[in-house]
Every structure is written in C-alpha cells, then in structure tokens.
Amino acid sequence: METKRLISFSNIYSSHKKPVYHYVLKMVRSSMTAEDIVQNVFLKLFEKLDSIKDFESIRFWLLKTARNEVYGYFRKMKNRNEETLEENEKTLLSSNLYNEIEEKEINEIVRDEIGLLPVELREIFVLREYSGLGYDEISQIVGVSKDLVKSRLFSIRQKLIKNVSKKIGVERK
Amino acid sequence: MKCDDYELFIHDFLDNELDKENQKMLFAHLSECENCGKYLTTTVSINSVIAEDKNFFPASLDEQIFNNLPKEKISIFENFLTVKLPAYFAYALVAIILLLSFTLLSEVNKYKDELHQTSVQLKEQKRTVELLFNSLPPVEVHPVLHNNL
C-alpha cells in the first residue's frame, strides 16, 4: 500500500515539479525560499494523496497550494519589515539567480525584465509561460475573468518585448 | 488594422491559436512591416529563453523532498508483528508449543487405541450372538387343519 502510494507520488512529482518550482521562483525571486515553498507544497500533496480523486486537475491543485504558500510568505515578509523586503528585492534583481555565463546576455535581460514586472502581472505571465496553464485555469487561480487574463497577458507581453528590445538594441521605430 | 492587432496575432500564432485566414494576413503584414518583424524576432528570443529556463530544476531539491517525506505509518497489528522480543521469551514460547503438540498427539493415540478395542469387543459379541443362535434346536412347523365340516 505504502509502495503504491510512493510510486503515485513520485509520478506526480516528476511531472509537475518544474512548473511549480518556476512559478514559485519567479514569484519570490529567491532560490532558497522557492525550494522551501516547493518542498512544503509537495509534502502537503503527499499527506493528501489518498483524498485526491481527480488526478487530472492535480497541476491546478499544486499551483493553487503554491500560490497560497507564496502569498503567505509575502504577508510574513511584509509583517516582518517592509523596508527589508524592498531592499531584498533590489538586491535580488541585480543578482543572477541562475548563475549563467556571460555570453547569455539576452537570457539575463529577459529574466531581469520578468522580475521587474509587478507581482500581479508577473503571476499571470509565469502561470502561462512557465507553468503552461490555460486562460481558464489562470482565471480560476488568480480570481479574475478569463477576458481580463487574456488582455493582461497581451499587455504584459507587449511591455516585456518592448523593454527587452530596447536593451538588446532591437529598437523599433 | 494597426500594428497592435498584428502583435496580438503574433502571440496567437505562437500559441497555435491563430486561424488560417488570419495567418495569411499576418504573414502578408510581416513581409511589409519591419517593426512587427522585429517584434516577432524578440518574442521568439524571449520564448527560447523561457523554454531553456523551464528545464532547470535543482537536483538537491529532489533528494531534500524525498528525504523529508513522512515515514510509513505502522498499524497496531504490524507493530505487534515487527516488535522485537527477548530471545529467552521466544525459546519459552517454542517449548510451550512443542509440549502442547506432544500432549495433543498422545491424546489422539490414546483415543485411537480405545476405539480399536471397542471395535474388537463388538466383533466378539457379534460372533457369540451368531454361535448362540446357531446352537438352538431347529423348530418344526406342522400345519393343523381345523375343519369340522
């Protein structure tokens, strides 16, 4: 019974670990915090594995749980010290989370620009681009209408592309 | 249509959500508009960065998560089976089981002997009854006719 449970957990984990990790990482912008949150999310999944019946919506459940954890972290940080949070964010923005090599300049520009997006917009963008969710699922997780998700996503993409274009020297007339 | 509309088409096209008719319009526009061409190039570059990032996952996190999974819950029955008993307790238990087995075996043999004796006695009694029956004098039956007519 326990072995069967472990196999089931292992299958879900390997299929969904990356979308969950990237969502959390892009939201909190700290690899250590992201790892802690992702660990909590999957430990919760293991505890509730027997009660989960609809395995098709497991990604939705994981991202919803991850979102609660992320916002819980934001609240905790805000309560602790708002100024410290802002300072940390500035430090994190200037540092490279992935430790990539210099030649990948565009990669760093893109990552920095994604990091500069406001949290509410960044969340929509990351859920779509990194976690692979559809407009319906994003609207359910974030709690806004599908049309609003679509229009916000378009304006985020436009803004991101324009900012990246400026920095890499592909200036548009 | 403005360039903004074609930019939306570019995203729909990359998301595989643009129909054939609009695809034709988009490609016709891209062949003429340098700005939208650059927009498409940057979008593709960003998408390739995202695709590369998406494959990253810290290897240490796998180990960390699997090591922190709660240990197996052992039921009372399983606990009883897996409990470690002292050696002398186990020896005593084996001795008691052996003693009970021998007692049971001797009782079974005793009952078997009694049954055999009873069976022999019954056979003897049957033979005696047969002999007694055979030793009796034969009885002759004479029919008497009572006819006064």
Interface residues (C-beta under 8 A of the other chain):
Chain A: E2 L6 F9 Y13 K17 K18 P19 Y21 H22 S31 E35 V38 Q39 F42 L43 F46 E47 Y98 I106 N107 V110 R111 E129 Y130 F154 R157 Q158 L160 I161 V164 S165 I168 V170 R172 K173
Chain B: D4 E7 L8 H11 E34 N35 K38 Y39 T41 T42 T43 S45 I46 N47 V49 I50 E52 D53 K54 N55 F56 F57 P58 S60 L61 D62 Q64 I65 N68 L69 P70 E72
